[in-house]
Amino acid sequence: MVSSIFSSRSQLGGAQFLPAPAIGARIDGARFTGAAIAGTAAGRAPSLLLSPPLLSPPRLSAEQLIQLQSRRSRVIKRSGDILFALAVLGLGGPAYVLLGLLVKLTSRGPVFYVQRRVGRDYRSFGCIKFRTMRRNADKLLSSLLAESPDLHEEFRNDFKLRNDPRITPLGKFLRRSSLDELPQFLNVLRGEMSVVGPRPIVRKELPRYGDRMEEVLAVRPGLTGLWQVSGRNNLSYDERVTLDVRYARHRSFLMDMKIILRTIRVIFDPRDRGAY
């Protein structure tokens, strides 16, 4: 122990001074740092103001980070999610029916497409969208990537294809306007997603986040978020990760409201916003 190594100590203004070991010496497995200062009395050996060891803070899991969150803020956000989702589903009922009929009448296959995504605390859930691709799109993807090295590289980098031949004509409109994501309000009601949050990602994307994944998965993924209103697929993957981490660290009610207002503006803005 430190006390057994140093036999003399002094107090000055509440600070503890000890005879200085060599800079960089390890005591009890910790590396000490600090500057030696002159002794306060003649003949006294130089002393060192004892500073905390340079230890990396422990990394917390997503579950531990969730437990540290304010219960009040979680209740407010969850209540807002439910009220917002109920309002959209109720008022937008006719639009849901119309879009569903258009999907069914313009291409063969189901109305909805459900893909497994990773939610809060690594829980898997089925993310619901209006179907925008041809039937057997997942099987067609394997063939496309095998036949084209360029497409394989693009998908490996972005997990998407800018000019995806599997997308139907109606699907292009739904994706560009983000209307294909309206069914995700059902995910919000079920507690799997939030109205605003990080992107819901597939499990293969987890390694791309590295040690920042715990922070991102400490909150529910969002139907919209910083990524969706900041360029979407026009951004590099690293920029997407940065935006997800920024939201997870600095989220607030005011930030959520700003993102929702910007999302509405993006939906009705005809300029390229990176949705495809």
C-alpha positions in Angstrom: 0.0 0.0 0.0 1.0 3.6 -0.5 1.2 4.2 3.3 3.7 1.5 3.7 6.0 2.9 1.0 6.2 6.5 2.4 7.2 6.9 6.0 6.9 10.7 6.1 4.2 13.0 5.0 3.1 16.7 5.6 0.0 18.8 5.3 -0.1 22.2 3.6 -3.4 24.0 3.0 -5.3 20.7 3.2 -3.2 19.1 0.4 -1.2 16.0 1.1 2.5 16.0 0.3 4.7 13.0 0.0 8.4 12.4 -0.7 8.5 12.2 -4.5 9.1 8.8 -6.1 10.5 8.7 -9.6 8.1 10.1 -12.2 6.2 7.3 -13.8 6.8 4.9 -10.9 4.0 2.4 -10.3 2.5 2.0 -6.9 -0.3 -0.5 -6.3 -0.5 -1.1 -10.0 -1.2 2.6 -10.8 1.1 5.0 -12.6 1.7 8.3 -10.7 2.1 11.6 -12.4 2.8 15.1 -11.0 5.5 17.7 -10.7 8.1 17.6 -7.9 8.1 20.9 -5.9 10.7 22.3 -3.6 10.6 21.3 0.0 9.3 23.9 2.4 12.2 23.6 4.8 15.9 23.5 4.2 17.3 20.1 3.7 13.9 18.5 3.0 13.7 16.2 0.0 11.6 17.4 -2.9 7.9 16.5 -2.5 5.1 15.6 -4.8 1.5 16.6 -4.7 -0.3 13.3 -4.9 -2.6 13.3 -7.9 -5.1 10.7 -8.9 -3.7 7.9 -11.1 -4.2 8.0 -14.8 -6.8 5.3 -15.0 -9.3 5.0 -17.9 -12.9 5.4 -16.7 -14.8 2.1 -16.6 -16.9 1.5 -19.7 -20.5 1.0 -18.8 -22.8 -1.4 -20.7 -26.0 -0.2 -22.4 -28.0 -1.7 -19.5 -26.0 0.2 -16.9 -26.3 3.5 -18.8 -30.1 3.0 -18.9 -30.2 2.5 -15.2 -28.4 5.8 -14.7 -30.9 7.8 -16.8 -33.4 10.0 -15.1 -36.7 8.2 -14.5 -38.5 11.6 -15.0 -37.0 12.2 -18.4 -37.7 8.7 -19.6 -41.3 9.0 -18.5 -41.7 12.3 -20.3 -40.1 11.0 -23.5 -42.1 7.8 -23.5 -45.4 9.6 -22.9 -44.6 12.0 -25.7 -43.9 9.1 -28.0 -47.2 7.4 -27.3 -49.3 10.6 -27.7 -47.5 11.5 -30.9 -47.9 8.0 -32.4 -51.6 7.9 -31.5 -52.2 11.2 -33.1 -50.4 10.3 -36.3 -52.0 6.9 -36.6 -55.5 8.3 -35.8 -55.4 11.4 -38.0 -53.4 9.7 -40.8 -55.6 6.6 -41.0 -56.9 7.4 -44.5 -53.4 8.0 -45.7 -52.2 4.6 -44.4 -55.1 2.9 -46.2 -54.4 4.7 -49.5 -50.6 4.0 -49.4 -51.3 0.3 -48.5 -53.7 0.0 -51.5 -51.1 1.6 -53.8 -48.4 -0.8 -52.7 -50.7 -3.8 -53.2 -52.0 -2.7 -56.6 -48.7 -1.6 -58.2 -46.5 -4.7 -57.4 -46.9 -8.2 -56.3 -46.1 -9.0 -52.7 -47.2 -8.0 -49.2 -48.0 -4.5 -48.2 -45.5 -4.3 -45.3 -41.8 -5.3 -45.1 -40.5 -6.3 -41.7 -36.7 -6.4 -41.1 -35.0 -7.4 -37.9 -33.2 -4.4 -36.3 -31.3 -3.9 -33.0 -33.1 -1.8 -30.4 -32.3 -0.5 -26.9 -30.1 -2.7 -24.9 -29.4 -5.0 -27.9 -33.0 -6.2 -28.1 -34.0 -7.4 -31.5 -37.3 -6.2 -33.0 -39.1 -6.2 -36.4 -38.9 -2.8 -37.9 -42.1 -2.2 -40.1 -42.1 -0.3 -43.4 -44.3 -0.1 -46.4 -42.8 -2.5 -48.9 -40.8 -0.5 -51.5 -39.0 -3.4 -53.3 -39.9 -6.3 -55.5 -40.7 -9.7 -54.0 -37.7 -11.8 -52.8 -35.6 -8.7 -52.6 -33.2 -10.2 -50.1 -32.5 -13.2 -52.4 -32.0 -10.8 -55.3 -29.5 -8.8 -53.3 -27.2 -11.8 -52.9 -27.2 -12.3 -56.7 -26.6 -8.6 -57.4 -23.7 -8.4 -55.0 -22.1 -11.6 -56.4 -22.4 -10.4 -60.0 -21.1 -6.8 -59.4 -17.9 -6.0 -57.3 -18.8 -2.3 -57.4 -22.2 -2.9 -55.9 -20.7 -5.3 -53.4 -18.2 -2.6 -52.3 -21.0 0.0 -52.1 -23.2 -2.2 -50.0 -20.3 -3.2 -47.7 -19.6 0.5 -47.0 -23.1 1.9 -46.7 -25.4 -1.1 -46.2 -27.5 0.4 -49.0 -27.4 0.9 -52.8 -28.0 4.3 -54.3 -29.4 2.9 -57.6 -31.0 -0.3 -56.3 -32.7 -2.2 -59.1 -35.0 -4.0 -56.7 -36.9 -0.8 -55.8 -40.3 -0.4 -57.5 -41.4 2.9 -59.1 -43.8 3.6 -56.2 -41.1 2.6 -53.8 -38.8 5.3 -55.1 -41.4 7.9 -54.3 -42.1 6.4 -50.9 -38.4 6.4 -50.0 -37.7 9.9 -51.2 -40.6 11.3 -49.2 -39.9 8.9 -46.2 -43.5 7.8 -46.3 -42.4 4.2 -46.3 -41.5 4.7 -42.7 -44.9 5.7 -41.5 -45.8 2.2 -40.2 -42.9 2.5 -37.7 -45.3 4.5 -35.5 -46.6 1.0 -34.6 -43.1 0.2 -33.4 -43.2 3.4 -31.3 -46.5 2.3 -29.7 -45.0 -1.1 -28.9 -42.1 0.6 -27.1 -39.5 -0.7 -29.6 -38.7 2.7 -31.1 -39.0 6.3 -30.2 -40.2 9.2 -32.5 -36.7 10.7 -32.3 -33.5 8.7 -31.7 -30.5 7.1 -33.4 -30.9 5.1 -36.6 -32.3 1.6 -36.1 -29.5 -0.6 -37.4 -29.1 -4.2 -38.5 -26.9 -6.5 -36.4 -24.2 -6.6 -39.0 -23.6 -2.9 -38.5 -22.7 -3.2 -34.8 -18.9 -3.6 -35.3 -18.9 -0.2 -37.2 -19.8 1.6 -34.0 -16.9 0.1 -31.9 -16.9 1.0 -28.2 -19.5 3.7 -28.8 -22.3 1.2 -29.4 -23.2 1.0 -25.7 -24.1 4.7 -25.6 -26.2 4.5 -28.8 -28.1 1.4 -27.6 -28.8 3.0 -24.2 -31.7 4.8 -26.0 -34.5 3.6 -28.3 -33.8 3.9 -32.0 -35.8 6.7 -33.7 -38.2 7.0 -36.6 -36.3 10.2 -37.3 -33.2 11.7 -35.8 -30.1 13.8 -36.5 -29.0 11.6 -39.3 -32.3 11.9 -41.2 -32.3 15.7 -41.1 -28.6 16.1 -41.8 -28.2 14.5 -45.2 -29.0 10.9 -44.6 -27.3 8.7 -47.2 -25.3 11.6 -48.5 -23.2 11.3 -45.4 -20.3 8.9 -44.9 -20.9 6.0 -42.5 -18.5 7.6 -39.9 -20.6 10.8 -40.0 -23.7 8.8 -39.4 -22.1 7.1 -36.3 -21.0 10.5 -35.0 -24.5 11.9 -35.3 -26.0 8.9 -33.5 -23.5 9.2 -30.6 -24.1 13.0 -30.4 -27.8 12.4 -30.0 -27.3 9.7 -27.4 -25.1 12.0 -25.3 -27.0 15.3 -25.7 -30.6 14.4 -26.2 -33.2 16.6 -24.7 -36.9 17.6 -25.2 -35.8 20.8 -27.0 -33.5 18.8 -29.4 -36.3 16.3 -30.1 -38.8 19.2 -31.0 -36.2 20.8 -33.3 -35.6 17.4 -35.1 -39.3 16.8 -35.6 -39.8 20.3 -37.1 -36.8 19.8 -39.4 -38.1 16.3 -40.4 -41.4 17.8 -41.5 -39.5 20.4 -43.6 -37.3 17.7 -45.1 -40.3 15.6 -46.2 -41.9 18.5 -48.1 -38.6 19.8 -49.5 -38.0 18.6 -53.1 -34.2 19.0 -52.9 -32.0 15.9 -52.6 -31.8 15.0 -48.9 -30.1 11.7 -49.3 -33.2 9.5 -49.0 -33.2 6.5 -51.4 
